[in-house]
Amino acid sequence: MFKNYLKLGFRNLKKYKLSSFINISGLALAVGCCIMVSEYTYWALHQDSFNSRIDRLFVIEKIVDKKGVQQIYGDVPAALAPSLKNDYPQVSNAARLNYRSVVIKQGENVFRDRLTFVDDDFYEMFDYPVKWGERQKFTDQDGIVLTQELSGKLFGTSNPVGKALTIRINRGKSVISENFIVKGVLNKYPVEASFNFSALVPYSRMTALGLDKPGSWVESTSITFIEMKDAKDIALLRSQGKRYSDLYNAANQNSQISSFHYQHLNAMNFHSYKVYGSYFNTMQPIGLIMLIVIAVSILLLVYFNYINITIASVSGRLKEISVRKVMGSSKGQIILQFITENLIICSIAVFSVCCWQKSSFSMV
């Protein structure tokens, strides 16, 4: 019986081509929009979730009071992270990230990219998967760690560990060229990561190149992370933060701050839009809410349109229904036939969206 319903359903699908096309394309569009928004929402709510220590990771920011209005800035003095780690046993790790625009050369391959100087604790705090290399060698002063994307540009699909490359870095008005040995390659960049980098070099190399003054409260870093042994201990740092803001203000007479702010990394996704000079992915909560509202509205609009078209098409099939009643079909059988036809249309719409989504991900 159900096999006959399927045959009739596909016949009517071919017979009423225009209405079938409108229904299928409309449903596919609505479902596709909802899937895309749901994936974006999941990504927005689960940034950095691949890090096992995310509950204990914090980002340090500085707050500037300008005419009674507080503004948050993402750069903080380079001396702050080492000071916190030395002064508070509750701070288990501290990592600074400092971005520099550079030119990377390997053989005939030359790319302009961004180099990131990073403290050794970074590899303890974050769980970036390693494709090639030994993690314990990533902190060698002559070494560099590449992402899979940059490694592919420079070396193709081959393992580049142990190979050399040259990087040109601006130092004041001069340009210096430094050689680095590839110590490792990180696996495909996690989609959930809230900040980006292409190549990592030990922070100590930055000092050796004269690009950083150790202990300076004038030099700043792009991003500063700290890891607490217990997340609740961050209250201690907040309560005793004035000593560090005083040190900063004493060294920066023309750039005074109110305090330092410790932002939990797992809440950074809906906070970074408030931060000036932030290197994190930026999104506003109202934007995410509007996307969800638009997707649900499109879905409801398409469903109401689908119902109207389906009801209107029934009036044109009254002769068919009458003949089937004369032939002995019951009301339940006729209803089941129409339900089968609608299930076929919905299934085709959802299947087409799934195929499109799969092909899109394979291209990525």
C-alpha positions in Angstrom: 0.0 0.0 0.0 2.7 2.5 1.0 4.6 1.6 -2.2 1.6 2.8 -4.2 1.4 6.0 -2.2 5.1 6.7 -3.1 4.4 6.0 -6.8 1.4 8.4 -6.8 3.4 11.0 -4.8 6.3 11.1 -7.4 3.8 11.1 -10.3 2.0 14.1 -8.8 5.4 15.7 -8.2 6.1 15.6 -11.9 2.6 16.6 -12.8 2.5 19.8 -10.7 6.1 20.9 -11.5 5.7 24.6 -10.7 4.2 24.2 -7.3 6.6 21.4 -6.5 9.6 23.5 -7.5 8.4 26.4 -5.4 7.7 24.2 -2.4 11.0 22.4 -2.6 13.2 25.5 -3.2 11.4 27.4 -0.5 11.8 24.7 2.1 15.5 24.1 1.1 16.2 27.8 1.5 14.6 28.0 4.9 16.2 24.9 6.2 19.6 25.9 4.8 19.3 29.3 6.5 18.4 27.7 9.8 21.3 25.2 9.6 23.8 28.0 8.8 22.6 30.1 11.7 22.5 27.2 14.1 26.1 26.3 13.2 27.2 29.9 13.6 25.4 30.1 17.0 27.1 26.9 18.1 30.5 28.3 17.0 29.8 31.6 18.8 28.8 29.9 22.1 31.7 27.3 22.0 34.8 29.4 21.1 38.0 28.0 22.5 36.1 25.0 23.8 38.9 22.7 22.5 41.1 24.0 25.4 40.9 21.7 28.4 42.0 24.6 30.7 39.5 27.2 29.4 37.8 27.5 32.8 41.0 28.8 34.3 42.2 31.1 31.5 41.9 34.8 31.6 42.7 37.7 29.3 44.2 40.9 30.8 43.0 44.3 29.5 43.5 47.8 30.6 40.7 50.3 31.4 41.2 54.0 30.5 38.8 56.6 31.9 38.2 59.3 29.3 36.0 62.2 30.5 34.0 59.9 32.7 33.6 57.1 30.1 35.5 53.9 30.6 37.2 52.4 27.5 38.8 49.0 27.4 42.0 48.3 25.5 43.5 44.9 24.6 47.2 45.9 24.9 48.8 45.8 28.3 52.4 46.3 29.5 54.9 43.5 28.7 56.1 43.5 32.3 52.6 42.7 33.8 52.4 38.9 33.0 55.8 38.0 34.4 55.1 40.1 37.5 51.8 38.4 38.2 53.4 35.0 37.8 56.3 35.9 40.2 54.2 37.6 42.8 51.2 35.3 43.0 51.6 31.5 43.4 47.9 31.3 42.4 49.0 32.1 38.8 50.3 28.9 37.3 51.1 30.1 33.8 51.4 33.4 31.9 51.7 34.0 28.2 52.2 37.1 26.1 51.5 37.3 22.4 53.0 40.0 20.3 52.1 40.3 16.7 54.6 41.7 14.1 54.1 42.1 10.3 56.9 40.4 8.6 58.1 39.0 5.2 58.7 35.3 5.2 61.0 33.7 2.6 61.7 30.1 2.0 63.5 29.4 -1.3 61.5 31.1 -4.0 58.5 31.4 -1.9 58.0 34.8 -0.3 54.9 35.8 1.7 54.0 38.8 3.8 52.4 37.5 7.0 52.1 38.0 10.7 54.7 36.6 13.1 53.7 36.0 16.7 56.2 36.1 19.6 54.9 34.0 22.4 56.0 32.9 25.9 56.9 29.3 26.5 53.8 28.9 28.8 51.6 29.2 25.8 52.1 25.6 24.9 51.1 24.5 28.4 48.0 26.6 28.4 46.5 25.8 25.0 45.8 22.5 23.4 46.6 23.1 19.8 47.0 19.7 18.1 50.5 19.0 16.6 50.9 17.6 13.2 54.7 17.4 12.9 57.4 18.0 15.5 58.0 17.5 19.2 56.2 19.9 21.5 59.2 20.1 23.9 61.3 21.6 21.1 58.9 24.4 20.3 60.5 26.7 22.8 64.0 26.5 21.3 65.2 30.1 20.7 66.2 29.4 17.1 62.9 27.7 16.3 59.6 28.6 14.7 56.3 26.8 14.8 54.0 27.1 11.8 50.3 26.5 11.3 49.3 23.9 8.7 48.1 26.7 6.4 51.4 28.6 6.3 53.4 25.3 6.1 51.4 24.4 3.0 52.2 27.7 1.4 55.9 27.5 2.1 56.7 23.7 1.9 53.6 22.1 0.2 52.6 18.8 1.7 56.0 17.7 2.9 57.2 17.7 6.5 59.1 20.9 7.0 60.6 20.1 10.5 64.3 20.9 10.5 64.2 23.1 7.5 65.2 26.8 7.5 63.5 29.9 6.5 64.3 33.6 6.6 62.2 36.3 8.1 62.6 40.1 7.5 61.4 42.1 10.5 61.2 45.9 10.9 63.2 47.2 13.8 62.6 50.9 14.1 63.8 52.5 10.8 65.9 49.4 9.8 65.0 46.0 8.5 66.7 42.9 9.9 66.8 39.4 8.5 66.8 36.4 10.8 67.0 32.7 10.1 64.7 30.2 11.9 64.5 26.5 12.0 61.1 24.9 11.8 60.5 22.9 15.0 56.9 21.9 14.4 53.7 22.4 12.5 50.3 22.7 14.3 47.4 20.7 12.8 44.5 22.3 11.0 43.5 25.4 12.9 40.6 24.7 15.3 37.4 26.3 14.0 36.5 27.3 17.6 39.7 29.3 18.1 38.9 32.9 19.1 42.2 34.4 17.9 44.6 33.7 15.0 48.2 33.3 14.3 50.4 32.0 11.5 53.8 31.4 13.0 55.0 31.3 16.6 58.5 32.3 17.8 59.7 32.3 21.4 59.3 35.6 23.2 62.9 35.4 24.3 64.0 35.8 20.6 62.1 39.1 20.6 64.3 40.3 23.4 67.4 39.1 21.8 66.5 41.0 18.6 66.2 44.2 20.6 62.4 44.4 20.0 61.5 44.2 23.7 62.9 45.6 26.9 62.5 43.1 29.8 60.7 44.6 32.8 59.5 47.6 30.9 56.1 49.1 31.8 56.1 51.2 28.6 56.4 48.3 26.0 53.1 46.6 25.4 51.9 43.2 24.2 49.1 42.4 21.8 47.4 39.8 24.0 48.2 38.7 27.6 46.9 35.4 29.1 47.2 34.1 32.6 46.1 30.7 33.9 44.9 30.4 37.5 45.3 27.3 39.6 41.7 28.0 40.7 39.5 30.3 38.8 38.1 31.8 42.0 41.5 33.2 42.9 41.1 35.8 40.2 39.2 37.8 42.8 42.6 38.2 44.7 44.2 39.7 41.6 41.3 42.1 41.1 41.4 43.3 44.6 45.2 44.0 44.6 45.5 45.3 41.1 46.1 48.9 42.0 49.8 48.3 42.7 50.3 47.4 39.0 48.2 50.2 37.6 50.3 52.6 39.7 53.4 51.1 38.2 52.0 51.6 34.7 50.9 55.2 35.4 54.3 56.1 36.9 56.0 54.9 33.7 53.4 56.4 31.3 52.7 59.9 32.4 50.8 60.7 29.1 48.7 57.6 29.1 47.0 57.0 32.5 44.7 54.0 33.2 42.1 53.3 35.8 42.8 49.7 36.4 43.6 46.3 34.8 40.7 44.1 33.8 40.7 40.3 34.0 38.3 38.8 31.5 37.4 35.1 31.5 38.4 33.6 28.1 35.2 31.5 27.9 33.2 34.8 27.9 35.5 36.6 25.5 33.3 35.9 22.5 30.6 38.4 23.6 33.1 40.8 25.2 35.7 41.5 22.6 33.5 43.9 20.6 33.9 46.4 23.6 37.7 46.2 23.4 39.7 48.7 21.3 42.5 47.0 19.4 41.2 43.5 20.1 42.8 40.6 18.2 39.9 38.3 19.1 36.9 37.4 16.9 34.4 40.1 17.4 30.6 39.7 17.6 27.8 41.5 19.3 25.0 39.6 21.1 22.3 41.6 19.4 23.7 40.6 16.0 23.5 36.9 16.9 20.0 37.4 18.3 18.9 39.1 15.1 20.3 36.3 13.0 18.3 33.7 14.9 15.1 35.9 14.6 15.6 36.3 10.9 16.2 32.5 10.3 13.1 31.5 12.3 11.1 34.2 10.5 12.1 32.9 7.1 11.3 29.3 8.2 7.8 30.3 9.4 7.2 32.4 6.3 8.1 29.5 4.0 6.0 27.0 6.0 3.0 29.3 5.9 3.5 29.7 2.1 3.9 26.0 1.7 0.6 25.3 3.6 -1.2 27.9 1.4 0.1 26.4 -1.8 -0.7 22.9 -0.6 -4.3 23.8 0.3 -4.8 25.7 -3.0 -3.5 22.7 -5.0 -6.1 20.4 -3.2 -8.9 22.4 -4.8 -7.6 21.5 -8.2 -7.6 17.8 -7.3 -11.2 17.5 -6.2 -12.0 15.3 -9.2 -9.2 13.0 -8.3 -10.4 12.8 -4.7 -14.0 12.1 -5.9 -12.9 9.3 -8.2 -10.9 7.7 -5.4 -13.9 8.0 -3.0 -16.1 6.3 -5.7 -13.4 3.5 -6.0 -13.8 2.8 -2.3 -10.9 4.8 -0.8 -11.5 5.8 2.8 -10.8 9.3 4.3 -7.8 8.0 6.1 -6.3 6.5 2.9 -6.7 9.9 1.1 -5.2 11.8 4.0 -2.2 9.3 4.1 -1.7 9.8 0.4 -1.4 13.6 0.8 0.9 13.2 3.8 3.1 10.9 1.8 3.3 13.5 -1.0 4.3 16.2 1.4 6.9 14.0 3.1 8.4 13.4 -0.3 8.7 17.2 -1.0 10.1 17.9 2.5 12.6 15.0 2.2 13.9 16.2 -1.2 14.3 19.7 0.2 16.2 18.5 3.2 18.3 16.1 1.2 19.3 18.8 -1.3 20.4 21.1 1.6 22.5 18.3 3.1 24.2 17.6 -0.2 25.0 21.3 -0.6 26.3 21.5 2.9 28.5 18.4 2.4 29.9 19.7 -0.8 30.6 23.1 0.8 32.5 21.5 3.7 34.5 19.3 1.4 35.6 22.4 -0.5 36.8 24.0 2.7 
